[in-house]
């Protein structure tokens, strides 16, 4: 039954097939698939709505908080200098644990500042993440496979290629096999994480990569990974490794 049902589901969703396999194409940011108007919105800091979060992040960076009455700047100094290139290396192993950028920000808050961890998708966590990520804008993603992250990378790879949910689809079936084609009239991107956090016009707000991944899981009727879970970090790691070399655009704009 599944062999008959899945092609029907794909056809009904509006996939348009092409002769060439898009997975063989060079790395392409989903920026290249946007309209000129949306590209202009991302490129101009005075038009990019995500920059409001970056400004809020700058204020939070210098604000003392927690039982240690410590600010981010108190440890790291000028964000433009100390955070240059940092986001291009995440997720990464820190003290034996795979850590996303959001996870490391919360680690700093709880350990160095004595403050409560910030909720995922909260304005403050998104603002600090956008601020740090913005310092690496234009730099290539530099995540590599190492002895310490090999197991996590393999688990993330498995998540990407494993079919899931009631629709029995994998990430790869959309973002490799059909990348560059169309779904419901919209182009299917290769699924790279180089612009996150992003201001998505559909959301009318800034959102994290984990929010977008959970959206995809919901779309195929699958159980969503929890925010901040090891499974989510592992999938992020594989996506960053898969996109290595692509320049960061953070914070980006998407439809």
Secondary structure, DSSP 8 states (H G I E B T S, - for coil): -HHHHHHHHHHHHT----SS-GGGS----GGGGS-HHHHHHHH-TTT-TTHHHHHHHHHHHT--BTTTTB-HHHHH--HHHHTTTTGGG-SEEETTEEE-HHHHHHHHIIIII------TT-HHHHHHHHHHHHTTTTSB------TTTHHHHHHHHHHHHS-BTTTTB-HHHHHTTSTTSEETTEE------TT-SEEETTTTEEE-HHHHHHHHHHHTT-----TT-HHHHHHHHHHHHHTTT-B---SEEE-
